[in-house]
Amino acid sequence: MKQKLVVSAILVLLISGCTKIRYMLNTNKTGHMSTLQLEETGFKIVAYLPKYTSTLADHINAFDFSKVTHLNIAFFNPDVNGNFPASQGTGLDTIVSKAHLNNVKVLLSLGGGSNQSQYANLLTAANRAAFITKVVNLVSQYNVDGIDVDLEGDNIDENYEAFITGLSAQLKPNGKLLTAAVAWWTRDRVTDSCLTAFDFINVMAYDKAGDEHSPYSYAKQHVEYWKGQRGLAANKIVVGVPFYGLYTASGNLQSMKFSEITAQYPGAENKDTVRRTDGNVVNYNGIPTIQNKTAYAQQEAGGIMFWQVLQDAGGSLSLLNAIHDKINSSTGWAHPYITWKFDLSSPASATFTDSTAAKASVSVKGTPGFLPAPPYGYGRVFLPATCGGYFQLQPGTNPPGLKIAASSTNTPAKLSWYTIDEAKPLAALTFNLNLNAALTNGQLIIPFGYSTTSSSTFNNTNQLTSVNTPGVFAAIRLDFYGGNFATLSYRNATFGYTTINNTVFNKTGNYKIELYCNNSSAGENYTKGANSYTLPAQTYNLWVNDVLIQGASSLTNFPATGELAALSTINSFSFNASGNTGTPGTTPPTSANSLLATLSNIFISFDLKN
């Protein structure tokens, strides 16, 4: 955990539908049943609660107990003789009472991020048994539900295993829990015997060396190690996330509470980095990343843990609320899913205009171009030579948007996001589209599918034409020719387009578009509103303003084109705007590049099961 803390607390709360408890009867060698032991299944939400004031009771209203399953009190540490100062438990009875009323389990956490040198002697064979007795007595003294061992660094020595197995032997017959916080750099010191003794481990997937601190990939790295290399069951792995950010100032690592970050920098709750007024960049986990890690933990692990609850923001900015909302979400894919969001709230407005030569700009994390760098994959804008089109970032609008003025040529002004990490065959693309194209002409094509960083329709300069184009799962098209409405069509199996209708998209208006895509080999379900929908393999549903769009013969499950193999991930999409020559012969006339489309609230969600 973090350094320089005096008391450690685990908050355990059992939420209906999240955590189930199974009681196991021990049978001794004579065949008689002994004390009941407790085995926990289901999703765990573990909060660490430090004692920052003279009494833990000061924190009784600091968070919603009903949204956690376990509470770890941080930290309880002995003196050199193995005795625990009474001051560490001041006010704990108040916390324990409220926790138990909310079905939350409370554990006392030993250790912490700073070195506790007294443990080296206390865990030796000569002192171990007496010290274990003192630790077990704490459980009875404070009426808590177990012990969390957060010994780190050199405190995990040659006596650690014997301490853990000995402590387990004393706790388990009384139905008490034994857990641990484990760090990446000491993973090899935690033996298989220790893993067997622990009810579960909290993997501290944060404080990573380098700039990122706690990226999504780091959580995966931890889980894959403990499951794949160490053979630990998924329900015994709890994914740790930070409720704080890190930055370097004058060569020293500094931290900021999430509550401080969001208070000082509005909008920071939806990002993972923010530049402080002093120029230093803070790396942290905003709401989208916390929810993605929660979904990953739901699918691949046994719970989510956070350090620490007093660093959280309140209300709609709360990370604990975000975790709770994600777990209890009743919309979207039937299985846990992650959501990739493109943040268009760049620091200033900017315009990318054409020139006498074709031009493009690529953005990737760490190297932004015209577009803000996406959290995963690549963003790209392209304009053909002398096309009159442009792209304009509009960070000051609500929500922030990206305006596209269509190319006047057959080669499109092209906006792309491609090679998105963590993509899956089940993808739901959502965006808002504002059209300002009254009476004008042109075409807007939106393909979605798979791409690498090599040339594809998602990152080259070409229009998507009616020929076999590898990587395309499907595409929809809007044609702006005559009348007040654009004609909506979908790309078919012969790579042409089949009309859906010409009454959905007025040439001026605001539209929320959702594309649920299934490129797996079996039907999959998703929920929208109060209804569940089954999407057959290699089909997609199109929603516009919360209405499920139907084609001819009431077709709603539009077929994929066959240009992308089944089970391939859907990791790319683009917006191609072209052919906007204007209509000088009409009354009133329209000029070239008057097909204007503004995109905002761009998300893509991936079902983690597939």
ZAMARGU-4260 file (C-alpha; in steps of 0.2 Angstrom, whole numbers, plus 5000, padded with zeros to 4 digits):
<rodrens>
0) 5000/5000/5000 | 5006/5018/5003 | 5019/5023/5015 | 5019/5033/5031 | 5002/5026/5037
5) 4999/5021/5055 | 4983/5010/5054 | 4977/4998/5041 | 4959/4993/5038 | 4949/4982/5026
10) 4931/4985/5023 | 4921/4970/5018 | 4903/4973/5013 | 4892/4959/5006 | 4881/4967/4992
15) 4866/4957/4987 | 4870/4949/4971 | 4889/4953/4972 | 4895/4941/4986 | 4889/4925/4992
20) 4895/4915/5007 | 4897/4897/5008 | 4900/4888/5024 | 4912/4873/5025 | 4912/4859/5038
25) 4929/4854/5044 | 4931/4835/5048 | 4944/4830/5060 | 4954/4814/5060 | 4942/4805/5071
30) 4927/4810/5059 | 4919/4823/5070 | 4914/4839/5063 | 4923/4854/5070 | 4921/4873/5069
35) 4913/4880/5053 | 4924/4889/5041 | 4920/4902/5029 | 4922/4902/5011 | 4918/4917/5000
40) 4912/4917/4982 | 4906/4931/4971 | 4913/4948/4967 | 4922/4957/4981 | 4924/4976/4983
45) 4938/4979/4995 | 4942/4996/5002 | 4957/5001/5012 | 4953/5013/5026 | 4968/5022/5035
50) 4967/5030/5052 | 4972/5048/5048 | 4965/5056/5064 | 4965/5051/5082 | 4950/5040/5080
55) 4943/5030/5066 | 4926/5036/5071 | 4930/5052/5062 | 4928/5042/5045 | 4911/5034/5049
60) 4902/5045/5036 | 4916/5046/5024 | 4909/5033/5011 | 4895/5022/5008 | 4897/5006/5017
65) 4883/4998/5007 | 4895/4998/4991 | 4909/4988/4998 | 4910/4970/5004 | 4927/4971/5013
70) 4935/4984/5023 | 4954/4983/5027 | 4959/4995/5042 | 4977/5002/5038 | 4987/4999/5047
75) 4990/4989/5063 | 5008/4986/5067 | 5017/4980/5083 | 5031/4987/5093 | 5047/4977/5093
80) 5040/4966/5107 | 5025/4961/5096 | 5013/4972/5106 | 5000/4982/5097 | 4997/5000/5103
85) 4979/5003/5109 | 4979/5019/5100 | 4978/5010/5083 | 4961/5004/5087 | 4953/5020/5094
90) 4936/5022/5086 | 4937/5005/5077 | 4922/4998/5087 | 4911/5012/5078 | 4917/5007/5061
95) 4915/4988/5064 | 4897/4990/5071 | 4892/5000/5055 | 4901/4988/5044 | 4893/4973/5051
100) 4876/4981/5050 | 4879/4983/5031 | 4886/4965/5030 | 4903/4971/5027 | 4918/4961/5033
105) 4932/4970/5042 | 4950/4965/5042 | 4965/4972/5051 | 4979/4975/5039 | 4997/4972/5045
110) 5012/4981/5037 | 5010/4994/5023 | 5022/5001/5010 | 5035/5007/5022 | 5048/4995/5029
115) 5042/4989/5046 | 5059/4982/5053 | 5052/4974/5068 | 5044/4960/5058 | 5061/4953/5054
120) 5063/4947/5072 | 5045/4944/5076 | 5043/4931/5062 | 5058/4921/5067 | 5055/4903/5073
125) 5059/4908/5091 | 5046/4922/5091 | 5033/4917/5078 | 5021/4907/5088 | 5019/4920/5102
130) 5017/4934/5089 | 5004/4924/5079 | 4994/4922/5096 | 4995/4941/5098 | 4988/4944/5080
135) 4974/4932/5083 | 4969/4940/5099 | 4967/4956/5090 | 4953/4948/5079 | 4944/4944/5095
140) 4948/4960/5104 | 4940/4971/5090 | 4927/4958/5084 | 4934/4959/5066 | 4933/4946/5053
145) 4951/4942/5049 | 4968/4948/5045 | 4975/4956/5029 | 4994/4954/5028 | 5002/4969/5018
150) 5020/4965/5021 | 5030/4972/5007 | 5048/4973/5001 | 5061/4966/5013 | 5047/4962/5025
155) 5044/4947/5014 | 5059/4936/5020 | 5063/4918/5023 | 5051/4918/5038 | 5036/4925/5028
160) 5029/4908/5023 | 5029/4900/5040 | 5021/4915/5047 | 5007/4915/5034 | 5004/4896/5036
165) 5004/4897/5055 | 4993/4912/5056 | 4981/4903/5044 | 4981/4888/5055 | 4975/4899/5069
170) 4962/4909/5060 | 4953/4896/5049 | 4946/4885/5062 | 4937/4900/5069 | 4930/4905/5052
175) 4941/4920/5050 | 4948/4927/5034 | 4966/4928/5029 | 4971/4939/5014 | 4986/4948/5008
180) 4991/4963/4997 | 5004/4958/4985 | 5016/4969/4974 | 5023/4964/4957 | 5041/4966/4962
185) 5040/4953/4976 | 5028/4941/4968 | 5041/4927/4967 | 5043/4928/4986 | 5025/4923/4989
190) 5025/4904/4989 | 5012/4892/4983 | 5009/4887/5001 | 5005/4905/5005 | 4993/4906/4991
195) 4984/4891/4997 | 4983/4899/5015 | 4976/4915/5008 | 4957/4916/5005 | 4961/4929/4992
200) 4975/4941/4987 | 4974/4959/4983 | 4985/4963/4968 | 4993/4980/4969 | 4992/4984/4951
205) 4998/5002/4953 | 5014/5012/4957 | 5021/5005/4941 | 5038/5011/4936 | 5037/5024/4922
210) 5024/5037/4918 | 5008/5028/4917 | 5007/5023/4936 | 4992/5011/4934 | 4986/5007/4916
215) 4973/4994/4911 | 4987/4983/4904 | 4996/4983/4921 | 4980/4975/4929 | 4980/4962/4915
220) 4998/4959/4918 | 4995/4955/4936 | 4980/4944/4934 | 4988/4934/4920 | 5003/4931/4930
225) 4993/4924/4946 | 4981/4914/4935 | 4993/4908/4921 | 5009/4906/4929 | 5004/4902/4947
230) 4988/4893/4944 | 4978/4903/4956 | 4959/4902/4954 | 4951/4918/4947 | 4940/4920/4963
235) 4955/4922/4974 | 4962/4937/4964 | 4956/4954/4968 | 4962/4968/4956 | 4969/4983/4965
240) 4966/5001/4958 | 4972/5018/4964 | 4961/5032/4971 | 4976/5044/4969 | 4988/5050/4955
245) 5007/5052/4954 | 5018/5065/4947 | 5036/5070/4948 | 5042/5087/4954 | 5060/5092/4956
250) 5065/5073/4954 | 5054/5067/4968 | 5038/5057/4966 | 5022/5066/4973 | 5004/5060/4975
255) 4987/5069/4973 | 4971/5062/4979 | 4958/5059/4966 | 4947/5071/4975 | 4960/5085/4974
260) 4963/5081/4955 | 4944/5083/4951 | 4942/5098/4962 | 4957/5107/4954 | 4954/5102/4936
265) 4936/5100/4930 | 4934/5086/4918 | 4948/5077/4924 | 4937/5063/4931 | 4935/5056/4913
270) 4954/5056/4909 | 4969/5047/4916 | 4982/5062/4915 | 4981/5080/4918 | 4994/5094/4917
275) 4995/5103/4933 | 4997/5122/4934 | 5015/5120/4938 | 5017/5110/4922 | 5019/5093/4930
280) 5009/5079/4923 | 4998/5068/4935 | 4995/5050/4930 | 4980/5042/4938 | 4964/5032/4934
285) 4948/5042/4929 | 4931/5035/4929 | 4932/5026/4912 | 4948/5016/4917 | 4941/5012/4934
290) 4925/5005/4926 | 4935/4996/4913 | 4946/4988/4926 | 4930/4983/4936 | 4923/4974/4921
295) 4940/4965/4918 | 4940/4960/4936 | 4922/4954/4934 | 4926/4943/4919 | 4944/4937/4924
300) 4946/4939/4943 | 4936/4939/4959 | 4935/4957/4964 | 4941/4975/4964 | 4951/4983/4978
305) 4956/5001/4980 | 4969/5011/4990 | 4961/5021/4998 | 4943/5026/5001 | 4947/5043/5009
310) 4955/5049/4993 | 4939/5047/4983 | 4929/5062/4976 | 4910/5064/4980 | 4894/5062/4971
315) 4895/5059/4952 | 4914/5060/4953 | 4916/5046/4965 | 4926/5031/4959 | 4917/5020/4972
320) 4901/5025/4964 | 4908/5022/4947 | 4913/5004/4952 | 4896/5001/4960 | 4887/5008/4944
325) 4897/4997/4933 | 4894/4981/4943 | 4875/4985/4943 | 4874/4991/4925 | 4858/4984/4917
330) 4862/4990/4899 | 4875/4985/4886 | 4882/4968/4882 | 4876/4953/4893 | 4894/4950/4899
335) 4906/4962/4907 | 4912/4974/4894 | 4925/4988/4893 | 4922/5005/4885 | 4934/5015/4874
340) 4931/5033/4874 | 4938/5046/4863 | 4941/5063/4872 | 4938/5078/4861 | 4940/5091/4875
345) 4957/5097/4868 | 4965/5112/4876 | 4961/5124/4862 | 4950/5124/4846 | 4960/5120/4830
350) 4957/5118/4812 | 4965/5105/4800 | 4963/5113/4782 | 4967/5106/4765 | 4982/5112/4754
355) 4988/5109/4736 | 4995/5092/4742 | 4986/5078/4751 | 4989/5079/4770 | 4987/5068/4785
360) 4990/5068/4804 | 4991/5053/4815 | 4989/5053/4834 | 4994/5040/4846 | 4996/5040/4865
365) 5012/5050/4869 | 5012/5058/4852 | 4997/5068/4848 | 4994/5075/4831 | 4980/5086/4826
370) 4968/5075/4836 | 4970/5072/4854 | 4979/5056/4857 | 4967/5042/4860 | 4969/5031/4875
375) 4971/5015/4864 | 4976/5013/4846 | 4978/5027/4833 | 4968/5042/4828 | 4970/5050/4810
380) 4963/5064/4799 | 4966/5064/4780 | 4962/5077/4767 | 4965/5075/4748 | 4973/5089/4739
385) 4963/5105/4735 | 4947/5097/4741 | 4940/5112/4752 | 4936/5100/4766 | 4942/5103/4784
390) 4942/5096/4802 | 4938/5107/4817 | 4940/5103/4835 | 4927/5111/4846 | 4932/5109/4864
395) 4921/5123/4870 | 4904/5115/4864 | 4894/5104/4876 | 4898/5090/4873 | 4915/5094/4864
400) 4914/5090/4846 | 4924/5087/4830 | 4917/5095/4814 | 4920/5088/4797 | 4917/5098/4781
405) 4916/5085/4767 | 4928/5084/4753 | 4922/5091/4736 | 4931/5077/4727 | 4927/5059/4726
410) 4942/5056/4738 | 4935/5058/4755 | 4940/5069/4770 | 4943/5054/4781 | 4943/5053/4800
415) 4948/5036/4807 | 4952/5027/4823 | 4960/5011/4821 | 4970/4996/4829 | 4961/4999/4846
420) 4969/4989/4859 | 4958/4976/4869 | 4946/4975/4855 | 4935/4960/4854 | 4923/4952/4841
425) 4908/4960/4850 | 4909/4979/4849 | 4896/4992/4851 | 4900/5009/4843 | 4891/5024/4849
430) 4892/5042/4844 | 4882/5058/4842 | 4880/5065/4824 | 4875/5083/4821 | 4871/5086/4803
435) 4871/5103/4795 | 4868/5099/4777 | 4852/5107/4771 | 4849/5105/4752 | 4867/5101/4748
440) 4874/5085/4741 | 4888/5072/4745 | 4890/5056/4754 | 4895/5050/4771 | 4901/5032/4773
445) 4905/5024/4790 | 4914/5007/4789 | 4919/4997/4804 | 4930/4982/4806 | 4948/4977/4808
450) 4964/4985/4804 | 4983/4984/4808 | 4995/4998/4807 | 4998/4993/4789 | 4987/5001/4775
455) 4969/4997/4776 | 4953/5006/4772 | 4954/5013/4790 | 4971/5022/4788 | 4974/5024/4769
460) 4968/5038/4758 | 4955/5029/4748 | 4937/5029/4747 | 4928/5013/4752 | 4921/5008/4735
465) 4911/4993/4729 | 4925/4980/4728 | 4930/4967/4741 | 4939/4977/4754 | 4948/4965/4767
470) 4945/4970/4785 | 4927/4978/4783 | 4914/4970/4795 | 4901/4982/4788 | 4897/4999/4783
475) 4882/5011/4783 | 4880/5026/4771 | 4871/5042/4770 | 4868/5050/4753 | 4864/5068/4752
480) 4855/5070/4735 | 4839/5079/4733 | 4825/5083/4746 | 4827/5086/4765 | 4832/5069/4770
485) 4848/5059/4767 | 4846/5041/4761 | 4852/5028/4773 | 4859/5011/4766 | 4870/4997/4772
490) 4884/4988/4763 | 4879/4971/4757 | 4887/4955/4752 | 4892/4960/4735 | 4900/4976/4742
495) 4887/4988/4735 | 4873/4996/4746 | 4855/4992/4750 | 4843/5005/4754 | 4836/5005/4772
500) 4825/5021/4771 | 4826/5039/4767 | 4815/5045/4782 | 4827/5043/4797 | 4840/5057/4794
505) 4835/5074/4791 | 4849/5084/4783 | 4849/5095/4798 | 4847/5087/4815 | 4855/5078/4830
510) 4856/5060/4830 | 4863/5047/4843 | 4869/5032/4833 | 4873/5015/4841 | 4879/5000/4831
515) 4879/4983/4840 | 4891/4972/4831 | 4893/4953/4833 | 4907/4945/4824 | 4908/4929/4834
520) 4902/4912/4829 | 4886/4912/4840 | 4872/4923/4845 | 4875/4936/4859 | 4864/4946/4869
525) 4863/4964/4875 | 4851/4975/4884 | 4845/4992/4879 | 4832/5000/4890 | 4821/4987/4898
530) 4823/4975/4884 | 4835/4961/4879 | 4840/4958/4861 | 4849/4943/4853 | 4861/4947/4840
535) 4865/4932/4828 | 4882/4929/4823 | 4890/4941/4810 | 4876/4953/4811 | 4873/4970/4818
540) 4859/4981/4824 | 4858/5000/4820 | 4849/5011/4833 | 4846/5030/4829 | 4839/5040/4843
545) 4835/5025/4853 | 4824/5017/4839 | 4829/5001/4831 | 4831/5003/4813 | 4822/4991/4801
550) 4826/4988/4783 | 4815/4979/4770 | 4804/4965/4776 | 4807/4971/4794 | 4826/4967/4794
555) 4834/4973/4810 | 4849/4960/4810 | 4859/4968/4796 | 4872/4955/4789 | 4890/4957/4789
560) 4898/4959/4772 | 4909/4944/4773 | 4925/4954/4770 | 4931/4951/4788 | 4933/4933/4795
565) 4922/4928/4809 | 4930/4929/4826 | 4941/4944/4820 | 4941/4958/4832 | 4932/4974/4827
570) 4945/4987/4832 | 4943/5001/4819 | 4930/5013/4812 | 4931/5028/4800 | 4920/5043/4794
575) 4922/5046/4775 | 4914/5062/4769 | 4915/5066/4750 | 4907/5071/4734 | 4901/5088/4741
580) 4902/5099/4725 | 4887/5109/4731 | 4872/5113/4721 | 4874/5129/4712 | 4859/5126/4700
585) 4846/5124/4714 | 4836/5138/4723 | 4844/5142/4735 | 4860/5136/4728 | 4873/5128/4740
590) 4891/5129/4740 | 4905/5115/4740 | 4910/5109/4757 | 4893/5113/4764 | 4890/5095/4770
595) 4895/5098/4788 | 4894/5084/4801 | 4899/5086/4819 | 4904/5070/4830 | 4904/5069/4849
600) 4902/5057/4863 | 4912/5044/4853 | 4912/5027/4862 | 4916/5009/4858 | 4912/4995/4870
605) 4919/4977/4869 | 4912/4962/4877 | 4926/4953/4887 | 4919/4936/4885 | 4923/4934/4867
</rodrens>
